Amino acid sequence: QVQLVESGGGLVQAGGSLRLSCAASGRTFNRNAMGWFRQAPGKAREFVAAISWGGSSTRYADSVKGRFTISRDNAKNTVYLQMNSLKPEDTAVYYCAADPLFVVVTSTPSYWGQGTQVTVSS
């Protein structure tokens, strides 16, 4: 089992920045690929970004490329999502996810956090 706890959400104006953190515990963190998803009101949950267990591979949704950056610190068992140039359409609950396989963490990860709310005002 992997337990995931997100933090760092909040209210920010359009054009601003936020950094989300996800602290992991349980099974060896650095053997899991990590990802971020989001779910806006009335919409399905969607993939945002993912990073391989060693950090050498990353993947982003087209809607966040060039604005969001995923990173990880295996010594701290933490993954981050730096979000810049935020837009009102980025408003959503953001979820951290983990899976042993990078290709799976981008679609159907095995482990999920509880989510953190991000609200971007116009």
N, C-alpha and C positions, 0 to 999 in steps of 0.2 A: 504494500500500500504506500501511496504518496499523499501527504497532506499538503495542501496549497492554500496560502493566505495572502490575498491581495491588499494593497494599501496605496494611497497616493491620489485617489480620485478626489473630485471636487468641482467647484464652479469656476469657470474661467471665461474671459471675454474672447471673442473671435480674434484670431491672430496671436493669441497667447500660447503658453506652453505648460505642460504638466509632465511629470515623470511617475509612472506607475511602477510599483515593486511587487514581487511575488516571492514570498519566503516559502521554501519547501522543507519538508521533513519526512522521515520514513525511509523508504528504500533509497539507495544511493542516488543522490541528486544528479551527480555528474554522469550517470549512465542513462539519463533520460533526455530526449529532445524536449524542448519547451515551446509553448506557443501562447498567443493571445487571440482571443475571439471577442466579439462584441454583439450585443443585442439591443437594438433600438425599439422603442414602444411600437407594438403592432407589426414588428418585422421578425424574420427568422434570425437565429444566431448566425454570424458570419465570421469567417477567418480574417485575421488582421495581419499577424506576423508569426514567424517561427524561427527557431535557432537550433542547430544540432548540438549534441551533447558536448562536443569539444569547442563549439563556437565558430567553427570554420565555415559553416554553411548557414545562410539565412534566406528567408523567403518572405515576400510581402504581398498583400493585396494591392491591386493597381490603384485603388482609391487612396492609399496612404504612402505609396512610394515617394521618396524624396522628402517626406515630412516626418515620418515615424522611424525610429531606430530601435531594434531589439538587441539586447546584450545580456550577458550572464557573468556572474562571479561565482565559480564553483567553490571557492574557499568559503564563501558566505552562504552557499545554498540559495542563491537569489537570482532571479531573472528580472530585467527591467524593460520598460517600454517608454522611451523618450518620445514625447509627442509635441511637435512644433507646428506653428502656423495652423492652429486648430480652427475648425470650421463648425458652424452650428450642426451640420450633418454628421459630425463626429460624436454627437451626444448619444450616449448609450451606457448600458452596464457592460463593463469590461471584465472578461473572465480569463484567468490564467489556466493553462492546461499542460499536461505532461504525458509522454508516451515513450516507451523504449525506442520506437522507430520514428525517424524524422518524417518519412513519407506519411505516416499515420497521424502524427501530431497536427498536420495541416488539415485534417478532415474529421477523423473520429477518435480523438485522444481518449486514453483510458481513465485519466484522472482530471478532475476539475476543481477549481476553487469556487468560492461563494459569490465572487463578483464585487466590483467597486463601481460606483456611479460616477460618470464623467458628464458634466453639463457645460455646453459651450453656448454662451449668450451672444446674440448678434448686436 
